Amino acid sequence: MKPLRVSIPEAASSGGTITFKILVNVAHQDSTYPIFRTFPQVRWLHQKLQGTFVDCVIPPLPEPLSEKLSDDVDQVEQKRVQIERFLQRVCLRAEFASSEAVLWFVGTEM
């Protein structure tokens, strides 16, 4: 499988929920497309990976941003960087990147 690359150029907070704009690049498709995911969706991915790859070390998931800090632009930016780092680490391991959970997460149907 060709590499899967992700980046998160933007994150926005509304009503206590951060939404991440994730750019997904699948090398064999030679295209990049945006998806939008919330922290609970990222947590779902982390839990799926933990359940599927019980003998592997899954990159740690950062703590969710508290609702009272969700309007703090600097805190939202810090969370954006942490989630981007988490997803990039997941995509570096071929067995994670090609897993059903990751492919569903980066797909447009989620």
N, C-alpha and C positions, 0 to 999 in steps of 0.2 A: 504494500500500500504506500502510496506517495504521502509525503508529509502533510499534516493538517496544521495550519497556523491560525492563531487567533490574536486579535488585539482589541483593546477597549479604548477607543479615542474619547468617549464621552460617558458621563453618568449624570443622571438628574434625579432629584428627590421630589416627591409629591405625596402628601398625605402620610408621611412617615415611611414610605417605601422608596427604595432606590431602584431605578431602572438603568441597566447597563446596555449601551449600544456596543455590540460585539461584532467586529468584522471578521468573517470566516473566510479563509483562503484554503481551498483544496487544490493541491498542486496539479493533480492529473486533470482537473477541470479548467485550470488556468484562469480562474475567476475569483472574485471576492464579492461576498454579499453580506448585508447587515442582518442581524437578528437582535431582538430586544429581550432581555431576561432580567428577572428580579432576583434578589438574594435568596428567597425561598426556592426558586428554581435551581440556582447554583447549589444550594444545600441538598436538594433532591439528587443532583448528579453525584455529589460527594457520597451520599448514602448508598446510591446504587453501585458506585465503584467499590465501596467498602464491602458490600454484600457479595459482589461478583469476584473480587480479587482478594479473598480472605488471607492469602499467604503473602501478599505484597504490601509494601508501605505506600499508602496513598498520600499525596501531598496534603498537608494540613489546610483546613478551611479556616479563614479568618473569622473572628467573632462578628456577629451581625452588629450593625450600627444601632445604637439605642435611639428610640423615637425622638427623644428630646434633642439629640444631636443631628437629626436628619436634615435640618435646615442650615447647618453649618457647612459652607462651601468647602472649607479645608478638610473637614471630616469626610465629606462625600468623595472628594478627590483622593484622599488616603485610602478609602475603601475601594475605589476604582482601581488603584494601583495594586492593591492586595489581591483583588479578584482576578485581575489580568495576570498577575504572577502565578496564581493558583492554576488558572486554565492553561497557561503556557507550559507549566510543568507537567500537567496531565497530558497534553498533546505531544510532549517529547517522547513519551513511552509508547511504542507502536501498539502494544497490547491494549493499552488504555484508549488510545486514539481510534483504534478500529473496533472498539467495543460497541455493542448495541446502545448502551446508555449514552455514550459520547456522541455517536452518530445521530441519535434522536435529539439530544440537547442542541446540537449545531444545525439540525435540520430546520426547515421552515414550517413544519407541521406542528411543532410543540406548542 
